Amino acid sequence: RNHTQLRTTLLVGKAVTAAIKMGDDNGRLAKSIFRHDLFVGKVALVTGGGTGIGLAIATELASTGCTVIIASRDEEKCKASAVSVNKILRHSELSREGKVFAGPPTSLRDENAIADLISFIIENFGRLDFLVNNAGGQFVCAAEDMSRKGFAAVVETN
């Protein structure tokens, strides 16, 4: 059963990552259902924004003119994702005002890291209008097989 769950999780992750590319072979984004200038001048934070659904949300927000900070524990992944999304946005027919920035590495289980992230956003962008709490964690196992430490990690993150 656990192997099936893991395989499903990996397949869904790959599908979401592929969807983030959201475009044709020329790197153009698919048209958004939202106005390209809907969130011009707004600043958003997307936790867990370096990959998967969080990155898709960050991309969509940026395509509507929003300045988006993506945060996760993996700083390099966030930086690479921000570069990739910004490159696609530059070549799209959508808003060119939106942009994605990588925040400092942040564990949502560390209050000091969260405070540092918010300080980073205020110091660099002057405000925070939206928060998308996308970061999450889980263990691919039955609840009764999860260790106390694993359970605490899931609860603290989610």
Buried (B, 14 or more C-beta within 10 A) or exposed (E): EEEEEEEEEEEEEEEBBEBBBBEEEEBBBEEBEBEBEBBBEBBBBBBBBBBBBBBBBBBBBBBBBBBBBBBBBBBEBBBBBBEBBBEBBEEBEBBBBBBBBBBBBBBBBEEEBBEBBBEBBEEEBEEBEBEBEBBBBEBBBEEEEBEEEBEEBBEEBE
